[in-house]
Amino acid sequence: MAAIRTLLGAEYAVVHPRGAGEATGDHGAPPRQKYIQVDVRICSDLDQLCWTLFKHAHGDLWNLLGSTIRPLGLTVDEEALWLRIPEIEALDRKKAKVCLTRDPVEVLHFLGLKVEGFWDEPFASVDALFDYATTCRFFWVRETPEDDAECDAPGVGVVGGEQGRGRLKANERRRLKGRPVYRRWINEFIPSLRAQGKFIPKGPNTSIEEARAALRDEAFSRFFVEPEYRQRLRDWQLKRDNEQVKSLIKELVPGALEPQYRACLVSAMRRIIMEDDATFGVTPPNSRGEDGFYDTETIRNFVQDNWELVGGAAWAKQQQRAQLAMQLKACGRKRGEETGELDGRQL
């Protein structure tokens, strides 16, 4: 970064290239120098440089396309094109992403966008940029008449207009305020297409779940990511299953018990059920199926039938450990006192 600062000749901002001649000031006051902000991105390799140039070649284009592909489970960010796992994304968006490709041409082909003639130079106008965005094969305008009682139901298609603004997420609302092209796309262009009846699908509506499933299967065939997707989902579900079983065990242990005793009992039950610990006087239940997931009904019956027996055994163990710890502490203190007396006699 120090080298970049030296090359730019600036710490926080760069002097306007036209110099002091463009400086401004109040009438009668000395002119103020103009500055510009330059964003610098450091790429780790050539592939990242090529992707960054692709991602930012047409400014707001990916903001426009994002409003089309994001509801279908696709994300294009500073690294790649990703497929999101719906069961995971609400809780962990990072782990929900499975990489499809980092090849710009592959991305355009998958989205149905033309390559030749559209990425060598800027678009002639904003309208030309909008027209290109509509050639994405997933683009369509959602019909939402004012009297549609189900207009807030999740579905596929860009909404736009007043109703569309109400559906935007926080980052999209910020983008609406700060990006004039995106604001025009939402406020003017999409409503104009709807008014003309363009890009409105014919036939029965497709639910967002059905559309995402269809696109997911297509991505599996094209990018061969199904094994990774399935494994990621299974690992997540197993982790969630373990967390839910821990919570279930705690809920099943009577809450009226003395807190320390109850905590000891909950810990023992978790060790018996989840670690097959047979040292508490009961046989661990066969509560996990061949698929690796727990049978909650088996766990429920086991805890209800055995919590008193397990509680007594666990509390006895706890008392033994406490007594042993006290004895060891006393021995250590006595040894320290004897060592001190010996040192005193030597002096």
C-alpha positions in Angstrom: 0.0 0.0 0.0 2.9 2.3 0.7 4.1 1.9 -2.9 0.6 2.7 -4.2 0.4 5.8 -2.1 3.7 7.0 -3.5 2.7 6.3 -7.1 -0.6 8.2 -6.6 1.1 11.0 -4.6 -1.7 10.9 -2.0 -2.6 9.6 1.4 -6.4 9.9 1.4 -7.4 11.5 -1.9 -5.8 12.5 -5.2 -5.5 16.0 -6.4 -7.9 16.8 -9.3 -5.9 16.1 -12.5 -6.8 19.6 -13.9 -5.1 21.2 -11.0 -5.8 24.4 -9.2 -7.5 25.9 -12.3 -10.6 24.0 -11.4 -10.5 24.9 -7.7 -13.6 26.6 -6.2 -14.2 28.9 -3.4 -16.8 31.4 -2.0 -16.9 34.8 -3.7 -13.9 36.8 -2.5 -12.3 33.8 -0.7 -9.2 31.9 -1.8 -10.0 29.0 -4.2 -10.2 25.6 -2.7 -8.4 22.7 -4.4 -10.5 19.9 -5.8 -9.8 16.3 -4.9 -11.0 12.9 -6.2 -11.3 9.5 -4.5 -9.6 6.6 -6.2 -10.6 3.1 -5.2 -7.6 0.7 -5.5 -8.2 -3.1 -5.6 -5.2 -5.4 -5.3 -5.6 -8.8 -7.1 -3.7 -11.8 -5.9 -3.4 -13.4 -9.4 -4.3 -12.9 -13.0 -7.6 -14.9 -12.7 -8.8 -12.6 -10.0 -7.8 -9.6 -12.1 -9.8 -10.9 -15.0 -12.8 -11.6 -12.8 -12.7 -8.1 -11.3 -12.5 -6.5 -14.7 -15.5 -8.6 -15.8 -17.5 -7.9 -12.7 -17.1 -4.1 -12.9 -16.9 -3.7 -16.7 -20.4 -2.3 -17.0 -20.9 -0.6 -13.6 -24.4 -1.3 -12.4 -25.1 -4.2 -14.7 -24.7 -6.8 -12.0 -27.0 -4.8 -9.7 -29.6 -5.1 -12.4 -29.0 -8.8 -13.0 -28.8 -9.5 -9.3 -32.5 -8.5 -8.9 -33.3 -11.2 -11.5 -31.1 -14.1 -10.5 -30.9 -13.6 -6.7 -34.4 -14.9 -6.0 -33.5 -18.0 -8.0 -30.6 -18.9 -5.7 -27.8 -17.5 -7.7 -25.2 -14.9 -6.5 -22.4 -13.2 -8.4 -19.9 -11.5 -6.1 -16.3 -10.4 -6.2 -15.1 -14.0 -6.6 -17.4 -16.2 -8.6 -20.9 -17.3 -9.6 -22.5 -19.2 -6.7 -25.5 -21.4 -6.1 -27.0 -20.9 -2.7 -28.5 -23.8 -0.6 -31.9 -22.6 0.6 -31.9 -24.7 3.8 -28.7 -23.0 4.9 -28.8 -19.5 3.6 -31.2 -18.0 6.2 -28.7 -18.9 9.0 -25.3 -18.8 7.3 -25.1 -17.2 3.9 -21.4 -18.0 3.5 -21.7 -21.7 4.1 -24.8 -21.8 1.9 -22.8 -20.8 -1.2 -21.5 -23.5 -3.6 -19.1 -22.2 -6.3 -20.3 -22.9 -9.9 -17.6 -21.1 -11.9 -15.1 -18.3 -12.0 -15.0 -18.2 -15.8 -16.7 -15.0 -17.1 -17.7 -16.6 -20.4 -19.2 -19.6 -18.6 -21.2 -17.2 -16.4 -22.6 -15.4 -19.4 -23.5 -18.6 -21.3 -25.3 -20.0 -18.3 -27.3 -16.8 -17.9 -28.1 -16.7 -21.6 -26.3 -13.4 -22.2 -24.4 -12.7 -25.4 -20.6 -12.3 -25.2 -19.5 -11.0 -28.6 -20.0 -7.3 -29.1 -21.1 -6.5 -25.6 -18.0 -6.6 -23.5 -15.4 -4.8 -25.6 -16.7 -1.3 -25.0 -19.3 0.6 -22.9 -23.0 0.5 -23.8 -24.1 3.4 -25.9 -26.7 4.4 -23.3 -28.4 3.4 -20.1 -31.4 2.1 -22.1 -29.0 -0.1 -24.1 -27.6 -1.5 -20.8 -31.2 -2.2 -19.6 -32.1 -3.9 -22.9 -29.0 -6.2 -22.6 -30.0 -7.1 -19.0 -33.4 -8.2 -20.2 -31.8 -10.8 -22.5 -30.8 -12.9 -19.5 -32.8 -16.1 -19.9 -34.1 -15.9 -16.3 -35.4 -12.3 -16.7 -39.1 -11.8 -16.5 -41.4 -9.2 -15.0 -43.8 -10.3 -12.3 -47.4 -9.2 -12.8 -48.7 -7.7 -9.6 -52.0 -5.9 -10.1 -53.1 -3.6 -7.2 -56.1 -5.9 -6.3 -54.0 -9.1 -6.2 -54.5 -10.4 -2.7 -51.4 -12.7 -3.2 -49.1 -10.0 -4.4 -46.9 -10.4 -1.4 -46.5 -14.1 -1.8 -42.9 -15.2 -2.8 -42.6 -15.7 -6.5 -40.3 -15.4 -9.5 -39.8 -12.2 -11.5 -38.7 -8.7 -11.0 -41.4 -6.5 -9.5 -40.2 -2.9 -9.6 -42.2 0.2 -9.0 -43.9 1.1 -5.8 -44.6 -2.5 -4.9 -41.1 -3.5 -5.8 -39.6 -0.9 -3.5 -41.5 -2.3 -0.6 -39.9 -5.7 -1.1 -36.3 -4.6 -1.3 -33.8 -5.6 1.4 -31.8 -3.1 3.3 -28.8 -3.2 1.0 -31.0 -2.9 -2.0 -32.7 0.1 -0.5 -29.3 1.7 0.1 -28.4 0.9 -3.5 -31.7 2.5 -4.6 -30.7 5.8 -2.9 -27.1 5.8 -4.0 -27.2 4.4 -7.6 -29.2 6.4 -10.1 -29.1 3.7 -12.8 -30.4 1.1 -10.4 -33.1 3.5 -9.2 -34.2 4.1 -12.7 -34.3 0.4 -13.4 -36.6 -0.2 -10.4 -38.7 3.0 -10.5 -39.1 3.4 -14.3 -37.9 0.7 -16.5 -39.5 -2.4 -14.9 -42.9 -0.6 -14.5 -42.8 0.4 -18.1 -42.2 -3.2 -19.2 -45.2 -4.3 -17.1 -47.4 -1.6 -18.6 -46.5 -2.8 -22.1 -47.1 -6.4 -21.2 -43.5 -7.3 -22.0 -41.6 -10.2 -20.3 -44.7 -11.3 -18.4 -44.9 -15.1 -18.4 -47.9 -16.8 -19.7 -49.6 -19.7 -18.1 -49.7 -20.9 -14.5 -47.4 -19.1 -12.0 -44.2 -20.9 -10.9 -43.4 -20.9 -7.2 -40.0 -19.7 -6.1 -39.3 -23.2 -4.7 -40.1 -24.9 -8.0 -38.0 -22.4 -10.0 -35.0 -22.7 -7.6 -35.2 -26.5 -7.8 -35.2 -26.5 -11.6 -32.3 -24.1 -11.8 -30.4 -26.1 -9.2 -30.8 -29.3 -11.2 -29.6 -27.5 -14.3 -26.6 -26.2 -12.5 -25.8 -29.7 -11.3 -25.7 -31.0 -14.9 -23.6 -28.1 -16.2 -21.1 -27.6 -13.4 -21.0 -31.0 -11.8 -21.4 -29.6 -8.3 -24.1 -31.9 -7.0 -21.8 -34.1 -4.8 -20.4 -30.9 -3.1 -23.9 -29.5 -2.7 -25.4 -32.6 -1.2 -22.4 -33.1 1.2 -22.6 -29.5 2.3 -26.3 -29.8 3.0 -25.9 -33.1 4.8 -23.1 -31.8 7.0 -25.2 -28.8 7.9 -28.2 -30.8 8.6 -26.3 -33.2 10.9 -24.8 -30.3 12.7 -28.2 -28.7 13.2 -29.6 -32.1 14.3 -27.0 -32.4 17.0 -27.7 -28.9 18.2 -31.5 -29.6 18.3 -31.0 -32.8 20.2 -28.9 -31.0 22.8 -31.7 -28.5 23.2 -34.3 -31.3 23.3 -32.5 -33.2 26.1 -32.3 -30.0 28.2 -36.0 -29.3 27.7 -37.0 -32.8 28.7 -35.1 -32.7 32.0 -37.5 -31.3 34.7 -36.9 -27.6 35.2 -37.9 -27.6 38.9 -34.7 -29.5 39.9 -31.9 -27.7 41.8 -29.9 -25.9 39.2 -26.5 -27.5 39.8 -28.1 -31.0 40.0 -30.0 -30.3 36.8 -27.0 -29.1 34.9 -25.1 -32.3 36.0 -28.0 -34.5 34.9 -28.3 -32.7 31.5 -24.6 -33.2 30.8 -24.8 -36.9 31.7 -27.8 -37.4 29.5 -26.0 -35.8 26.6 -23.0 -38.0 27.1 -25.2 -41.2 27.2 -27.3 -40.3 24.2 -24.8 -38.6 22.0 -21.5 -40.3 23.0 -22.8 -43.8 24.0 -21.4 -43.3 27.5 -22.4 -46.4 29.5 -20.8 -45.4 32.8 -24.0 -44.0 34.4 -25.7 -47.3 35.1 -27.9 -47.4 32.0 -27.5 -48.7 28.5 -27.3 -45.9 25.9 -30.4 -46.0 23.6 -30.1 -46.8 19.9 -31.4 -43.3 19.0 -29.5 -42.6 15.8 -30.6 -44.0 12.5 -28.5 -45.4 9.7 -28.7 -41.9 8.0 -26.9 -40.4 11.0 -29.9 -38.4 12.3 -31.5 -38.9 15.7 -34.9 -40.3 16.5 -36.4 -37.7 18.8 -39.2 -40.0 20.0 -36.6 -42.5 21.2 -34.7 -39.8 23.0 -37.9 -38.4 24.5 -38.9 -41.8 25.9 -35.4 -42.5 27.2 -35.0 -39.3 29.1 -38.5 -39.5 30.6 -37.9 -43.1 31.8 -34.4 -42.7 33.1 -33.7 -39.2 34.3 -34.0 -40.1 38.0 -31.6 -43.0 37.8 -29.1 -41.1 35.6 -29.4 -38.1 37.9 -28.5 -40.1 41.0 -25.5 -41.7 39.2 -24.3 -38.4 37.7 -24.6 -36.5 41.0 -22.6 -39.2 42.8 -19.9 -39.0 40.2 -19.9 -35.2 40.5 -19.5 -35.4 44.3 -16.6 -37.9 43.9 -14.8 -35.6 41.5 -15.3 -32.7 43.8 -14.0 -34.6 46.8 -10.9 -35.7 44.8 -10.3 -32.2 43.7 -10.4 -30.9 47.3 -8.0 -33.6 48.4 -5.6 -32.8 45.7 -5.8 -29.1 46.5 -5.2 -29.9 50.2 -2.2 -32.1 49.4 -0.8 -29.3 47.3 -1.2 -26.8 50.0 0.4 -29.1 52.6 3.3 -29.8 50.3 3.8 -26.1 49.8 3.8 -25.5 53.5 6.3 -28.2 54.1 8.5 -26.8 51.4 8.4 -23.4 53.0 9.3 -24.8 56.4 12.2 -26.7 54.9 13.5 -23.5 53.2 13.2 -21.7 56.5 15.3 -24.3 58.3 18.0 -24.1 55.5 18.2 -20.4 56.0 
